[in-house]
Every structure is written in C-alpha cells, then in structure tokens.
Amino acid sequence: MQFQARRPAPAYQSFVRAARAASCVLALAWLAACGGGGGGGGSGDDGGVLQVGFNYTGNALLFRQSTIQPSITGLGGHAPHCTLQAGTIPAGMRLNGDCTISGSPTQAGSFPITVHLSADGVSNTLDFNGAVLVLGPPVDYMMPSTLTAGADVNIPTLNSFWTAGPADTVQYSFVGTQPPGLAIDATSGRITGMATTAGDYQFKVQVVVSNGGNTSTQVQAYPDAVSVSMPTFLYRNTQAWAGMPFSSAPDLPLIGGNYNFSAAALPAGLSIDAATGAITGTATTPSNSTAYPIQVTTSGGGGSFTTTIQPTLVVESPVYINYSCVDGRIGVPYSCLPTIYNNYTHNYGGTLALGYAYALDPASSLQAGITVDPATGELTGTTATAMSQNFTVDVTVTLNGVSFVVPALGSVSFR
C-alpha cells in the first residue's frame, strides 16, 4: 500500500502573539493509498485514496510536564509513526513515535519543525511543517503608540496562560530605551508610572524564568514604539483690563490626576488658583504683553510630573488719553483739552464710571505760564516764550475703586 500527497489544503499558521490555543498546527495533507484487493482504505474508500488530515492541538507550558496530542484523521486504521525531519523540539521535550510531543520544556517560544509521517502498511511518507509553542510568562502588551507626559500609565501583560509556581523565579525587565518615568514590575511585568520627557522611544520587554537550575529567556518579537508629547495647558482669555474683574481658566489635558499650579509673578492684582490654574482678580496696572512662567505639577497613581508653561498676558487700560493741541501764539490766552478714547466700551459696549486726576509728569515741562488743570487736564495760560514742547501728563484713572496711571502724550508750539 502507498499514499501520495495531493495539493494540500490551505495551511493554518503556527501561532500569534496573543498565544492562541493551538501550539503546533501543521498543514492538512492529502494521502493516497492503493494496493491489491483494495487494502488499506478505510470506510468510504474512494478507489484506494485516503484523505488524511494532520495537526497538533494545544501547547506546552514552560517548566511544566506537558503533552501535545496530534489530531490525525483519514488513515483508515493504519497506525501512524512520526520522526523529526527538520527543526528543533523544545529542550526538555521529545517527539514520540506515536506522534505525541511530551516532556517539561525549559525554554519558552515558538519552535518551527518538520514532522516525517509514515503509517503501517503504507510504503511512502509525507512531511508536515509547523511549530511547537511553549508558553511562559507573557511579554505582549496593549501599549499605546502615544503618551502624554504626566499621564498615569498602568498596563498589564496580555493573555497570561502561564502561572508562576513556588519553584519559579520570574524577572521582567526593559530592553532598549523606554520613556523616562516608566517602570516594570519585576514579577508581574505590569508597566506603570508617568512619562516625564517628550521624545520617541523604542523598547522591548524581556522575561527570565529560573527553575531547578534551568533558565529560560524570552523577549518580545516586535518592539513597542512610543511617542511622548508634553501636556498642553491652554489659557484662551489672555487680555485683562485694569480696574475690571478678570478670570481665565486653562483647558486641562485629558490625563487625569491632580494638579498644582504656582506662579512666581503675575500682573499686579491677579492670582492663580493652585488646584484649577484659574487666574483671577482685578489687574491694577496696565502692562505690555508678557510671558509669565507657571509651574504645573501633576500627581497620580503613577507618581508626579512637573512642567513649566508660559502663558502670555496683557493688561490693557480701558481708556487711552492724549493731547492734540493746535499751535498757540505768544501773549494770547491758550487752551487745549485732552482727548479720552474709551477703549473698553468701544470693544464691549456699556458705560464705565471713571474718575480722572491730571498732573504734569515730573520729567516733563511746559512753556512758562502754561499749566495743567488737575480735574479736567485742560492746558491753559499765556506764555511769552516762543518754542515747541513735547510733554507727558500723568492721568490717574479710577475705576471700581482701583486707581492706575495712564500717560497722556502731547506737544504744543507757540509762535
């Protein structure tokens, strides 16, 4: 009797990272048997042709006595026999003549093999390709490709089919460069912590298991690539008005945890809420656009992380004041009133209850005989001096009980 291989049915692949149930799956083969008198065929013998299926089910466990049974169909009662044609059976295991694979493996991983199949009463043989899977502690993770610095990380291993026993010593570690701030639990492999530094990182996880003088080392087949970005705390309202209530809270990144905000300096009259980062108060002094460093500490189950942000704030005066004076003549009474432009109501409407007090800036001077009215800011008087003069009047503006100084610039000529 003889069998021959027809075109094989589609092969099942060996195993996947998630460690599916079959540890060694070999391709289905088609065997043909023929002989005098129709011997060798099982029931349903189609002209002496046997349709034979061959595969292994299950898997072995590291440092545990394991037996992987073959699934052979269609031999029609012919006893199978297997030998190793190529590849390596995991150390501690053997391929038996009845096609079972048994023993206590001392190395985890996937081991490609080619099995040589023969059968009683059949003169030829067939080879089947597959792989033996020995499961140990898992080294696969659902690791995100992006992380935000300051976000809690708590990622367990996937698909733990193997459990450490009293005689096992397990040691997990990183291989490569993981994001600073992340740590791996040496026993469970759980990755925890809080990334602290922006950048692109690539690493694998390695696990070493020792048992009875034997050591097994397994490393992730593919590295985890992780990009870490800095968190964004965005203040959308960055313009305050002197003498007007101000409030601006940042958009917080969706990273959880608790926050602590602190600022060494802010515009006069404003303060920051330590828990929310909201900047509130009434600014008391107009100021130009300035970046104010704010330190933010994020704390959570993974630790703490501190970063510095620099929102830019400006404090505007609700009014602008200047002098647009015409030329005067010497010996002739002169008058020039200031022009007040309500910057706030022009943009937002409404009415502001403003008070004004005027005084010539100490660094400025006017022609002899010309003075500034402290209540109205009007320039009045008569001069005998022919000259042109630039000047600054300091206007103390009072709004909502807050007083601040607005410089009013002008120039005047007498001929």
C-alpha positions as CSV (number, residue, x, y, z in Angstrom):
1,M,0.0,0.0,0.0
2,Q,1.2,3.5,-0.7
3,F,0.0,7.1,-0.2
4,Q,0.9,10.2,-2.1
5,A,0.4,13.9,-1.4
6,R,-2.1,15.7,-3.4
7,R,-2.2,19.5,-3.4
8,P,-2.5,20.4,0.3
9,A,-5.4,22.2,1.8
10,P,-4.7,25.7,3.0
11,A,-2.3,25.6,6.0
12,Y,-3.1,27.1,9.3
13,Q,-0.4,29.3,10.6
14,S,1.6,28.4,13.7
15,F,0.8,30.9,16.4
16,V,0.1,34.6,17.1
17,R,1.4,37.0,19.7
18,A,-1.8,36.5,21.7
19,A,-0.9,32.9,22.1
20,R,-4.0,31.2,20.6
21,A,-4.9,27.7,21.8
22,A,-3.0,25.6,19.2
23,S,0.7,25.4,19.8
24,C,1.7,23.5,16.8
25,V,-0.6,23.4,13.8
26,L,0.5,21.5,10.7
27,A,-0.9,21.7,7.2
28,L,-3.6,19.3,6.1
29,A,-2.3,16.8,3.7
30,W,-4.0,14.5,1.2
31,L,-2.7,10.9,1.2
32,A,-3.4,8.3,-1.4
33,A,-3.4,4.6,-0.5
34,C,-3.6,1.8,-3.1
35,G,-2.9,-1.9,-3.0
36,G,-4.1,-5.2,-4.3
37,G,-7.6,-6.1,-3.4
38,G,-8.3,-2.5,-2.2
39,G,-6.5,-3.0,1.1
40,G,-5.6,0.0,3.3
41,G,-8.6,2.0,2.7
42,G,-11.0,3.0,5.5
43,S,-14.7,3.2,5.1
44,G,-15.7,5.2,2.1
45,D,-12.5,4.1,0.3
46,D,-12.6,6.1,-3.0
47,G,-10.5,3.9,-5.3
48,G,-7.9,3.4,-2.6
49,V,-7.5,7.1,-1.9
50,L,-7.3,8.2,1.8
51,Q,-7.9,11.8,2.7
52,V,-5.7,12.4,5.7
53,G,-5.7,15.5,8.0
54,F,-2.8,16.1,10.4
55,N,-2.3,18.8,13.0
56,Y,-1.4,19.3,16.6
57,T,-3.7,20.9,19.2
58,G,-2.8,22.6,22.5
59,N,0.5,23.9,23.6
60,A,3.2,23.2,26.2
61,L,3.8,25.2,29.4
62,L,7.3,26.3,30.5
63,F,8.8,24.0,33.2
64,R,5.6,22.0,33.4
65,Q,5.0,18.4,32.3
66,S,3.1,18.8,29.0
67,T,1.8,16.5,26.2
68,I,0.7,17.9,22.9
69,Q,-1.6,15.4,21.1
70,P,-1.7,15.0,17.4
71,S,-5.0,15.1,15.5
72,I,-4.8,12.7,12.6
73,T,-7.8,11.8,10.5
74,G,-8.4,9.7,7.5
75,L,-5.7,7.0,8.0
76,G,-8.4,4.3,7.9
77,G,-6.9,2.3,10.8
78,H,-3.3,2.5,9.7
79,A,-1.1,3.2,12.7
80,P,0.9,6.5,12.3
81,H,4.5,7.0,13.1
82,C,6.4,10.3,13.3
83,T,10.0,11.3,13.3
84,L,11.6,14.8,13.3
85,Q,12.7,15.7,9.8
86,A,13.9,19.3,10.5
87,G,13.9,21.9,13.1
88,T,14.3,21.6,16.9
89,I,11.9,20.2,19.5
90,P,12.0,22.5,22.6
91,A,14.6,21.5,25.1
92,G,13.1,19.1,27.7
93,M,10.6,17.7,25.2
94,R,10.7,15.0,22.6
95,L,8.7,13.9,19.6
96,N,7.5,10.3,20.3
97,G,7.0,7.6,17.7
98,D,3.2,7.8,18.2
99,C,3.4,11.5,17.1
100,T,2.8,13.0,20.5
101,I,5.2,15.7,21.8
102,S,5.8,15.4,25.5
103,G,8.1,16.5,28.3
104,S,8.9,19.5,30.5
105,P,10.2,22.3,28.3
106,T,12.9,24.5,29.6
107,Q,12.6,27.3,27.0
108,A,9.6,29.3,26.0
109,G,8.9,30.4,22.5
110,S,7.9,29.1,19.1
111,F,10.0,26.3,17.6
112,P,9.5,25.5,13.8
113,I,9.6,21.8,13.0
114,T,9.0,19.5,10.1
115,V,7.4,16.1,11.0
116,H,8.0,13.0,8.9
117,L,4.8,10.9,8.9
118,S,4.6,7.2,8.0
119,A,1.9,4.6,8.6
120,D,1.7,0.8,9.0
121,G,1.0,-0.8,5.7
122,V,1.9,2.3,3.7
123,S,5.2,2.3,1.8
124,N,5.8,6.1,1.3
125,T,5.9,9.0,3.8
126,L,4.9,12.7,3.9
127,D,6.4,15.7,5.7
128,F,4.4,18.4,7.5
129,N,5.6,21.8,8.6
130,G,4.6,23.6,11.7
131,A,5.7,25.0,15.0
132,V,5.7,24.0,18.7
133,L,4.6,26.7,21.0
134,V,5.8,26.7,24.6
135,L,4.0,29.3,26.7
136,G,5.8,31.1,29.6
137,P,5.2,34.5,31.2
138,P,3.6,36.8,28.6
139,V,5.7,39.6,27.0
140,D,2.9,41.2,25.0
141,Y,1.1,44.4,25.8
142,M,-1.5,46.8,24.5
143,M,1.0,49.6,24.6
144,P,-0.4,52.9,23.2
145,S,1.7,54.5,20.5
146,T,1.4,57.9,22.0
147,L,1.6,59.1,25.6
148,T,1.2,62.5,27.2
149,A,3.8,63.4,29.8
150,G,2.2,63.4,33.2
151,A,-0.5,60.8,32.3
152,D,-0.8,57.7,34.6
153,V,0.4,54.5,32.9
154,N,-0.9,51.1,34.2
155,I,-0.6,48.4,31.5
156,P,-0.7,44.7,32.4
157,T,0.6,41.9,30.2
158,L,-1.8,40.2,27.8
159,N,-3.1,36.6,27.8
160,S,-1.4,35.1,30.8
161,F,-1.8,31.3,30.2
162,W,1.2,30.5,32.5
163,T,1.3,31.0,36.2
164,A,4.5,31.0,38.3
165,G,4.8,28.2,40.8
166,P,6.8,28.1,44.1
167,A,9.9,26.8,42.2
168,D,9.9,29.5,39.6
169,T,11.8,32.8,39.8
170,V,10.5,35.4,37.3
171,Q,12.4,38.6,36.4
172,Y,10.9,41.1,33.9
173,S,13.0,44.0,32.5
174,F,13.1,46.5,29.7
175,V,15.4,46.1,26.7
176,G,16.1,49.3,24.8
177,T,15.0,52.8,25.8
178,Q,11.6,53.2,27.5
179,P,10.1,56.6,28.2
180,P,11.7,58.0,31.4
181,G,9.3,57.7,34.3
182,L,8.0,54.2,33.3
183,A,8.9,51.2,35.4
184,I,8.2,47.5,35.0
185,D,7.2,45.2,37.9
186,A,9.9,42.5,38.0
187,T,7.4,39.8,38.9
188,S,4.2,40.6,37.1
189,G,5.5,42.5,34.2
190,R,3.0,45.3,34.7
191,I,4.2,48.6,33.3
192,T,3.4,51.6,35.5
193,G,4.5,55.2,36.1
194,M,4.3,58.5,34.5
195,A,6.2,59.5,31.4
196,T,8.3,62.7,32.1
197,T,10.2,63.5,28.9
198,A,9.0,64.2,25.4
199,G,10.5,62.2,22.6
200,D,10.3,59.0,20.6
201,Y,11.2,55.7,22.3
202,Q,11.5,52.1,21.3
203,F,11.9,49.2,23.6
204,K,11.1,45.5,24.2
205,V,10.2,43.6,27.3
206,Q,12.3,40.6,28.4
207,V,11.4,38.0,31.0
208,V,13.8,35.5,32.5
209,V,12.5,32.5,34.4
210,S,14.7,30.2,36.5
211,N,13.6,26.8,37.8
212,G,15.8,24.0,39.2
213,G,19.0,25.2,37.6
214,N,17.4,25.9,34.2
215,T,16.9,29.4,32.8
216,S,14.5,30.5,30.1
217,T,14.8,33.9,28.4
218,Q,12.0,35.3,26.3
219,V,12.0,38.7,24.5
220,Q,9.2,40.4,22.7
221,A,9.3,39.6,19.0
222,Y,8.5,43.2,18.0
223,P,9.5,46.4,19.8
224,D,7.0,48.8,21.2
225,A,7.4,52.3,19.7
226,V,6.0,55.1,21.9
227,S,6.0,58.9,21.2
228,V,5.7,61.1,24.3
229,S,4.4,64.6,24.0
230,M,4.2,67.4,26.6
231,P,0.8,68.2,28.0
232,T,-0.9,71.4,26.9
233,F,-2.5,73.8,29.4
234,L,-4.2,76.5,27.2
235,Y,-5.3,79.8,28.5
236,R,-7.8,81.2,26.0
237,N,-8.5,84.5,27.7
238,T,-5.2,86.4,27.9
239,Q,-6.3,90.0,27.9
240,A,-7.2,91.7,31.2
241,W,-8.4,95.3,31.7
242,A,-7.1,97.5,34.5
243,G,-9.8,98.1,37.1
244,M,-12.0,95.3,35.7
245,P,-12.6,91.8,37.1
246,F,-10.7,89.2,35.2
247,S,-10.9,85.4,35.1
248,S,-9.2,82.8,32.8
249,A,-9.0,79.1,33.5
250,P,-6.8,76.8,31.4
251,D,-8.0,73.9,29.2
252,L,-6.7,70.9,31.1
253,P,-5.2,67.9,29.2
254,L,-7.2,64.7,29.5
255,I,-4.6,62.8,31.5
256,G,-6.4,62.6,34.9
257,G,-4.6,63.1,38.1
258,N,-4.4,66.1,40.4
259,Y,-2.8,69.4,39.5
260,N,-0.9,72.0,41.5
261,F,-0.3,75.4,39.8
262,S,2.1,78.0,41.1
263,A,3.3,81.3,39.6
264,A,6.2,83.4,40.9
265,A,4.8,86.5,39.2
266,L,1.6,87.7,37.6
267,P,0.2,91.1,36.7
268,A,-0.4,93.1,39.8
269,G,-3.8,92.3,41.3
270,L,-4.1,88.8,39.8
271,S,-3.5,85.5,41.4
272,I,-3.7,81.8,40.4
273,D,-5.8,79.0,41.9
274,A,-3.4,76.2,42.9
275,A,-5.9,73.4,42.1
276,T,-7.5,74.6,38.9
277,G,-4.9,77.0,37.4
278,A,-7.6,79.7,37.1
279,I,-6.1,83.2,37.1
280,T,-8.5,85.7,38.7
281,G,-8.6,89.1,40.3
282,T,-8.6,92.8,39.2
283,A,-5.5,94.0,37.5
284,T,-4.3,97.3,38.9
285,T,-1.7,98.4,36.4
286,P,-1.7,98.4,32.6
287,S,1.2,96.3,31.2
288,N,2.5,95.1,27.9
289,S,2.1,91.6,26.7
290,T,4.4,89.4,28.9
291,A,5.0,85.7,29.3
292,Y,4.5,84.5,32.9
293,P,6.1,81.2,33.9
294,I,3.6,78.9,35.7
295,Q,4.8,75.6,37.2
296,V,2.3,72.7,37.0
297,T,2.8,69.5,39.0
298,T,0.6,66.6,38.0
299,S,0.3,63.7,40.6
300,G,-1.4,60.4,40.4
301,G,-1.1,56.7,40.9
302,G,2.0,56.7,38.6
303,G,3.9,59.3,40.5
304,S,4.3,63.0,39.9
305,F,5.5,65.2,37.0
306,T,6.3,68.9,36.9
307,T,6.4,71.1,33.8
308,T,6.5,74.8,33.2
309,I,4.1,76.7,30.9
310,Q,4.3,80.3,29.9
311,P,1.0,81.9,29.0
312,T,1.2,85.5,27.7
313,L,-0.9,88.0,29.4
314,V,-1.6,91.7,28.7
315,V,-3.3,94.3,30.9
316,E,-5.0,97.0,28.8
317,S,-6.1,100.4,30.0
318,P,-9.8,100.8,29.5
319,V,-9.1,104.4,28.2
320,Y,-6.4,106.0,26.2
321,I,-5.7,109.7,26.6
322,N,-3.7,112.2,24.5
323,Y,-3.4,115.8,23.7
324,S,-4.0,117.0,20.1
325,C,-3.2,120.7,20.6
326,V,-3.1,123.4,17.9
327,D,-0.3,125.9,17.8
328,G,-0.6,128.9,20.2
329,R,0.6,132.5,19.9
330,I,2.7,134.2,22.4
331,G,0.9,136.7,24.6
332,V,-2.5,135.2,23.6
333,P,-4.6,133.1,26.2
334,Y,-4.3,129.5,25.2
335,S,-6.5,126.4,25.9
336,C,-6.2,122.7,25.0
337,L,-8.3,119.8,26.4
338,P,-7.2,116.2,26.4
339,T,-9.0,113.6,24.2
340,I,-10.2,110.5,26.0
341,Y,-10.8,107.3,23.9
342,N,-12.8,104.7,25.8
343,N,-11.1,101.6,24.6
344,Y,-13.2,99.2,26.7
345,T,-16.7,100.4,25.7
346,H,-15.6,100.7,22.1
347,N,-14.9,96.9,22.1
348,Y,-17.6,95.7,24.6
349,G,-20.2,98.4,25.0
350,G,-21.7,99.6,28.2
351,T,-20.7,102.5,30.4
352,L,-17.8,102.8,32.8
353,A,-17.8,105.0,35.9
354,L,-14.3,106.5,35.5
355,G,-12.6,109.2,37.5
356,Y,-9.6,111.2,36.4
357,A,-6.9,113.3,38.0
358,Y,-4.2,115.0,36.0
359,A,-0.6,116.0,36.8
360,L,2.3,117.0,34.7
361,D,4.8,114.2,34.6
362,P,7.9,115.1,36.7
363,A,10.1,114.5,33.8
364,S,8.2,116.9,31.5
365,S,7.8,120.7,31.3
366,L,5.6,123.2,29.7
367,Q,6.2,126.8,28.5
368,A,6.3,129.3,31.2
369,G,2.7,130.5,32.0
370,I,1.0,127.3,30.8
371,T,-0.5,124.9,33.5
372,V,-2.5,121.7,33.7
373,D,-5.9,121.7,35.4
374,P,-5.8,118.8,37.8
375,A,-9.5,118.0,37.4
376,T,-10.0,118.4,33.7
377,G,-6.5,118.1,32.3
378,E,-7.0,121.3,30.3
379,L,-3.9,123.3,29.4
380,T,-4.4,127.0,30.0
381,G,-2.5,130.1,30.3
382,T,-0.5,132.8,28.4
383,T,3.2,132.5,27.5
384,A,5.7,134.9,26.2
385,T,8.1,132.1,25.1
386,A,8.2,131.1,21.5
387,M,9.1,127.4,21.4
388,S,7.8,123.9,20.6
389,Q,7.4,121.5,23.5
390,N,6.7,117.7,23.9
391,F,5.2,116.8,27.2
392,T,3.5,113.9,29.2
393,V,0.7,114.3,31.6
394,D,0.2,111.5,34.1
395,V,-3.6,110.8,34.4
396,T,-4.6,108.8,37.4
397,V,-7.7,106.8,36.3
398,T,-10.0,105.4,39.0
399,L,-12.3,102.5,38.1
400,N,-14.2,100.2,40.6
401,G,-12.0,101.5,43.4
402,V,-8.8,100.8,41.5
403,S,-6.5,103.6,40.5
404,F,-3.8,103.4,37.9
405,V,-1.8,105.9,35.8
406,V,-2.3,106.3,32.1
407,P,0.3,108.6,30.4
408,A,-1.2,111.2,28.1
409,L,1.3,112.5,25.4
410,G,1.1,115.7,23.6
411,S,3.0,118.6,22.0
412,V,2.4,122.3,21.7
413,S,4.1,125.2,19.9
414,F,3.9,128.9,20.5
415,R,5.0,131.5,18.0
